[in-house]
């Protein structure tokens, strides 16, 4: 038995999802004629109370399209220093949008209104780029799946509007935050200019993300998607997996969160662990004693059937998902004992 805790992107489609994919009617999406993609986009937009949505191959693409649509070359994007759009999207902000980045030192990947206010450049100072866009990530991956409180998101929305900034949400694991904080999707749609949601992480679809926004914004996004090479043809089978995920795999995220808490409790009992970031959702990040051989530990765990990886010389990450069962979680303490 392999217990794969590397990421929630490693999931396999469920039987119900496979059946939905097999039955899906398809058409040419570049012509707007794929009925299943159209249904997925309408479903997602309605869930968040937003006007339109566009289906893309990846969350990196939806984020990068959003940044491109919100900015002009030479503008500046404000985000946390740990944010996915900066750390894990291949320098796409510069490569795709020609924009620079103002990095903020937040709290476990989360920023706030005061930090945004302090980061905005004077638009009359020709030496500085024009501050144009705020990007927040919820949940924050490098923050150990940390979530924003609702009042923080509202405050940043108000600050952004006051300062004339667009406000984008990298919601790759947004449904984890919604479930953990008992929030409402439509509330998010009311305060953000654009939202990216991923279907292939906690929701378990094999491929795909959605970008949501106003009709004029999504019309522009469709043109940018084409330029990025993201136009798909008969991709309705993939969209069917996304529909199934939205209809069947959101509430079950609670189980992933419970499993992550169990791992947190196990790790806190280990002598070589000096700290575990507070677990709110499905990501566990642990800090090891500097003298501990983390590389050897990870290799031993792999030999014992548990997969995960380090994110620094002293930190490792484990992520729960729908293919991680309660029986697997119960095996973790013994697996650790065998590996140290």
C-alpha positions as CSV (number, residue, x, y, z in Angstrom):
1,X,0.0,0.0,0.0
2,X,1.3,3.4,-1.0
3,X,0.2,6.4,1.1
4,X,0.8,9.4,-1.2
5,X,0.9,12.6,0.8
6,X,3.0,14.6,-1.7
7,X,0.0,16.7,-2.9
8,X,-3.7,16.7,-3.4
9,X,-3.0,16.8,-7.1
10,X,-2.2,13.1,-7.2
11,X,-5.8,11.9,-6.8
12,X,-7.4,9.3,-9.1
13,X,-10.9,9.9,-10.5
14,X,-13.6,8.1,-8.6
15,X,-15.9,5.6,-10.3
16,X,-18.7,8.1,-10.3
17,X,-16.5,10.7,-11.9
18,X,-15.3,8.3,-14.6
19,X,-18.9,7.4,-15.5
20,X,-19.8,11.1,-15.7
21,X,-16.8,11.7,-18.0
22,X,-17.8,8.8,-20.2
23,X,-21.3,10.1,-20.6
24,X,-20.5,13.7,-21.3
25,X,-21.6,15.3,-24.6
26,X,-18.8,17.3,-26.2
27,X,-18.3,20.0,-28.8
28,X,-15.7,22.6,-29.9
29,X,-15.1,24.9,-26.9
30,X,-13.2,27.5,-28.9
31,X,-16.4,27.9,-30.9
32,X,-18.3,28.0,-27.6
33,X,-20.1,24.8,-28.6
34,X,-19.1,22.3,-25.9
35,X,-22.3,21.8,-23.9
36,X,-20.5,20.2,-20.9
37,X,-17.9,23.0,-20.6
38,X,-20.7,25.6,-20.9
39,X,-22.6,23.9,-18.1
40,X,-19.5,23.8,-15.9
41,X,-18.8,27.4,-16.4
42,X,-22.4,28.4,-15.7
43,X,-22.5,26.2,-12.6
44,X,-19.3,27.7,-11.1
45,X,-20.3,31.3,-11.9
46,X,-23.7,30.7,-10.2
47,X,-22.1,29.2,-7.2
48,X,-20.1,32.4,-6.6
49,X,-22.8,34.8,-7.8
50,X,-20.4,36.0,-10.6
51,X,-21.4,36.8,-14.2
52,X,-19.2,34.4,-16.1
53,X,-16.5,31.8,-15.9
54,X,-13.9,30.3,-18.2
55,X,-12.5,26.7,-18.1
56,X,-8.7,26.4,-18.4
57,X,-6.2,23.5,-18.1
58,X,-4.5,24.7,-14.9
59,X,-4.6,27.0,-11.9
60,X,-1.4,28.6,-13.0
61,X,-3.1,29.5,-16.3
62,X,-6.2,31.0,-14.6
63,X,-4.0,33.1,-12.3
64,X,-1.7,34.2,-15.1
65,X,-4.7,35.1,-17.3
66,X,-6.2,37.2,-14.5
67,X,-2.9,39.0,-13.9
68,X,-2.6,39.7,-17.6
69,X,-6.1,41.0,-17.8
70,X,-5.8,43.3,-14.7
71,X,-2.5,44.9,-15.6
72,X,-0.4,46.6,-18.2
73,X,3.3,46.0,-18.8
74,X,5.2,48.1,-16.2
75,X,2.5,47.8,-13.6
76,X,3.0,46.3,-10.2
77,X,1.3,43.3,-8.5
78,X,1.1,43.2,-4.7
79,X,1.1,39.8,-3.0
80,X,2.6,37.9,-0.1
81,X,6.2,36.7,-0.5
82,X,5.1,33.1,-0.1
83,X,2.3,33.3,-2.7
84,X,1.9,30.7,-5.4
85,X,1.7,33.3,-8.1
86,X,5.2,34.4,-7.2
87,X,6.9,31.2,-5.9
88,X,5.5,28.5,-8.2
89,X,4.3,29.9,-11.6
90,X,7.6,30.1,-13.4
91,X,8.1,33.8,-13.2
92,X,4.9,34.2,-15.1
93,X,4.0,37.6,-13.8
94,X,7.0,39.0,-15.6
95,X,7.0,36.6,-18.5
96,X,3.3,36.9,-19.4
97,X,2.2,40.3,-18.1
98,X,5.4,42.3,-18.1
99,X,4.6,43.4,-14.5
100,X,6.8,43.7,-11.5
101,X,5.9,42.4,-8.0
102,X,5.8,44.0,-4.6
103,X,6.3,41.3,-2.1
104,X,4.8,41.6,1.4
105,X,5.9,39.8,4.6
106,X,2.6,38.6,5.9
107,X,1.5,35.9,8.4
108,X,1.9,32.4,7.0
109,X,1.1,33.6,3.5
110,X,-1.6,36.0,4.5
111,X,-1.5,39.8,4.1
112,X,-3.8,42.5,5.4
113,X,-5.2,46.0,4.6
114,X,-2.4,47.9,6.4
115,X,0.3,46.1,4.5
116,X,-1.4,46.9,1.2
117,X,-1.7,50.6,2.1
118,X,2.0,50.7,2.9
119,X,2.9,49.0,-0.4
120,X,1.1,51.2,-2.8
121,X,3.3,53.5,-4.9
122,X,2.6,57.1,-5.6
123,X,1.1,57.1,-9.1
124,X,2.7,60.6,-9.7
125,X,6.2,59.3,-9.1
126,X,7.6,58.4,-12.5
127,X,10.4,56.4,-10.9
128,X,8.0,53.8,-9.5
129,X,5.7,51.2,-11.2
130,X,2.0,51.8,-10.9
131,X,0.4,49.7,-8.3
132,X,-2.5,47.9,-10.0
133,X,-3.4,44.6,-8.5
134,X,-3.7,42.8,-5.2
135,X,-3.5,39.0,-5.2
136,X,-4.4,37.0,-2.1
137,X,-4.2,33.2,-1.8
138,X,-6.8,31.3,0.2
139,X,-5.9,28.7,1.5
140,X,-2.2,29.7,1.6
141,X,-0.1,26.7,0.5
142,X,3.2,27.7,2.0
143,X,1.4,28.9,5.1
144,X,0.4,25.3,5.8
145,X,-3.1,25.6,4.4
146,X,-3.8,28.7,6.5
147,X,-7.2,30.5,5.9
148,X,-8.2,34.1,6.0
149,X,-10.9,35.3,8.4
150,X,-13.7,36.9,6.5
151,X,-13.3,40.3,8.0
152,X,-9.7,40.4,6.7
153,X,-10.8,39.6,3.2
154,X,-13.6,42.3,3.4
155,X,-11.1,44.9,4.7
156,X,-8.6,44.2,1.9
157,X,-11.5,44.5,-0.6
158,X,-12.4,48.0,0.7
159,X,-8.8,49.1,0.8
160,X,-8.2,47.9,-2.8
161,X,-11.3,49.8,-4.0
162,X,-10.3,52.9,-2.1
163,X,-6.8,52.8,-3.7
164,X,-8.1,51.9,-7.2
165,X,-6.6,48.4,-7.2
166,X,-8.0,45.3,-8.7
167,X,-8.5,42.4,-6.3
168,X,-7.8,38.8,-7.4
169,X,-8.2,35.6,-5.4
170,X,-6.0,32.6,-6.0
171,X,-8.5,30.1,-4.7
172,X,-6.7,26.9,-5.7
173,X,-7.9,25.4,-2.4
174,X,-10.7,27.9,-1.8
175,X,-13.3,25.2,-1.0
176,X,-11.0,24.0,1.8
177,X,-11.2,27.4,3.3
178,X,-15.0,27.7,2.8
179,X,-15.5,24.4,4.5
180,X,-13.0,25.1,7.3
181,X,-14.4,28.6,8.1
182,X,-18.0,27.8,7.3
183,X,-18.2,30.5,4.7
184,X,-20.3,31.1,1.7
185,X,-19.1,31.1,-2.0
186,X,-21.4,33.9,-3.0
187,X,-19.9,36.2,-0.4
188,X,-16.5,35.7,-2.2
189,X,-18.0,36.6,-5.5
190,X,-19.3,39.8,-4.0
191,X,-16.0,41.2,-2.9
192,X,-13.4,40.0,-5.5
193,X,-12.9,41.3,-9.1
194,X,-11.8,37.8,-10.2
195,X,-11.5,34.4,-8.6
196,X,-9.5,31.3,-9.7
197,X,-10.7,27.9,-8.4
198,X,-8.9,24.6,-9.0
199,X,-10.8,21.4,-9.7
200,X,-7.8,19.1,-9.7
201,X,-6.6,19.5,-6.1
202,X,-8.9,18.8,-3.1
203,X,-11.9,18.3,-5.4
204,X,-10.2,15.4,-7.1
205,X,-10.8,16.1,-10.8
206,X,-8.0,15.0,-13.2
207,X,-7.5,18.4,-14.9
208,X,-8.8,21.9,-14.8
209,X,-9.4,25.3,-13.2
210,X,-11.9,28.0,-13.6
211,X,-11.5,31.8,-13.7
212,X,-14.6,33.8,-12.6
213,X,-15.4,37.5,-13.1
214,X,-17.6,40.0,-14.9
215,X,-18.7,39.3,-18.4
216,X,-16.4,41.9,-19.9
217,X,-13.5,40.5,-17.9
218,X,-14.1,36.9,-19.0
219,X,-14.4,38.1,-22.6
220,X,-10.9,39.5,-22.3
221,X,-9.7,36.4,-20.5
222,X,-11.0,34.2,-23.4
223,X,-8.7,36.1,-25.8
224,X,-5.8,35.9,-23.4
225,X,-6.4,32.1,-22.9
226,X,-6.2,31.7,-26.7
227,X,-2.9,33.6,-26.8
228,X,-1.5,31.4,-24.0
229,X,-2.4,28.3,-26.0
230,X,-5.2,27.3,-23.6
231,X,-8.0,27.0,-26.1
232,X,-9.4,23.5,-25.9
233,X,-11.7,21.7,-28.4
234,X,-13.7,18.6,-27.3
235,X,-12.8,18.9,-23.6
236,X,-16.3,18.2,-22.2
237,X,-15.1,15.0,-20.7
238,X,-12.7,16.9,-18.5
239,X,-15.4,19.5,-17.7
240,X,-17.7,16.6,-16.6
241,X,-15.2,15.6,-14.0
242,X,-15.2,19.2,-12.8
243,X,-19.0,19.2,-12.5
244,X,-19.0,16.0,-10.6
245,X,-16.3,17.4,-8.3
246,X,-18.3,20.5,-7.5
247,X,-21.5,18.5,-6.9
248,X,-20.0,15.6,-4.9
249,X,-16.6,16.4,-3.4
250,X,-16.9,19.7,-1.6
251,X,-18.5,18.6,1.7
252,X,-16.2,15.6,2.0
253,X,-13.2,18.0,2.4
254,X,-14.0,17.9,6.1
255,X,-12.6,14.4,6.1
256,X,-9.3,15.6,4.6
257,X,-9.1,18.2,7.3
258,X,-9.6,15.7,10.0
259,X,-6.9,13.4,8.6
260,X,-4.5,16.4,8.5
261,X,-5.2,17.1,12.2
262,X,-4.5,13.5,13.0
263,X,-1.1,13.8,11.3
264,X,-0.4,17.0,13.1
265,X,-1.1,15.3,16.5
266,X,1.2,12.4,15.5
267,X,4.1,14.7,14.4
268,X,3.9,16.8,17.6
269,X,4.7,13.7,19.6
270,X,8.0,13.1,17.7
271,X,11.2,14.2,19.3
272,X,12.8,15.4,16.1
273,X,9.9,17.8,15.3
274,X,10.4,21.3,16.7
275,X,7.2,22.8,15.4
276,X,4.1,22.1,13.2
277,X,2.3,25.0,11.6
278,X,-1.3,25.2,12.9
279,X,-3.4,22.8,10.8
280,X,-6.6,24.4,9.5
281,X,-7.3,22.4,6.3
282,X,-5.5,19.6,4.5
283,X,-1.8,20.7,4.5
284,X,0.7,19.8,7.3
285,X,4.0,21.6,7.4
286,X,6.5,20.4,10.1
287,X,9.8,21.9,11.2
288,X,12.6,19.4,12.2
289,X,15.5,19.9,14.5
290,X,18.5,21.1,12.3
291,X,20.5,18.1,13.4
292,X,17.9,15.7,12.1
293,X,18.6,14.0,8.7
294,X,15.4,15.0,7.0
295,X,16.5,13.6,3.6
296,X,17.2,10.2,5.1
297,X,13.9,10.2,6.9
298,X,12.0,11.0,3.7
299,X,13.8,8.2,1.9
300,X,13.1,5.7,4.7
301,X,9.4,6.7,4.7
302,X,9.3,6.1,1.0
303,X,10.7,2.6,1.5
304,X,8.0,2.1,4.0
305,X,5.3,3.2,1.6
306,X,4.7,6.9,2.6
307,X,5.5,9.6,0.0
308,X,6.0,13.3,0.8
309,X,8.8,15.8,0.3
310,X,10.8,18.6,2.0
311,X,10.2,22.3,1.2
312,X,13.4,23.5,2.9
313,X,16.4,21.9,4.6
314,X,14.5,21.6,7.8
315,X,10.8,21.5,6.7
316,X,8.6,18.9,5.1
317,X,5.0,19.0,3.9
318,X,2.2,16.4,3.9
319,X,-1.1,16.8,2.1
320,X,-4.3,14.8,2.6
321,X,-6.8,14.2,-0.1
322,X,-9.7,11.9,-1.1
323,X,-7.4,8.9,-1.9
324,X,-6.0,9.0,1.7
325,X,-8.2,6.8,3.9
326,X,-8.6,6.7,7.7
327,X,-6.9,3.3,7.7
328,X,-3.8,4.9,6.0
329,X,-3.8,7.7,8.6
330,X,-3.8,5.2,11.4
331,X,-0.7,3.6,9.9
332,X,1.4,6.9,10.0
333,X,2.7,6.6,13.6
334,X,4.1,3.1,12.9
335,X,5.5,4.1,9.6
336,X,7.4,7.0,11.3
337,X,8.6,4.6,14.0
338,X,10.0,2.3,11.4
339,X,11.8,5.2,9.6
340,X,13.7,7.0,12.3
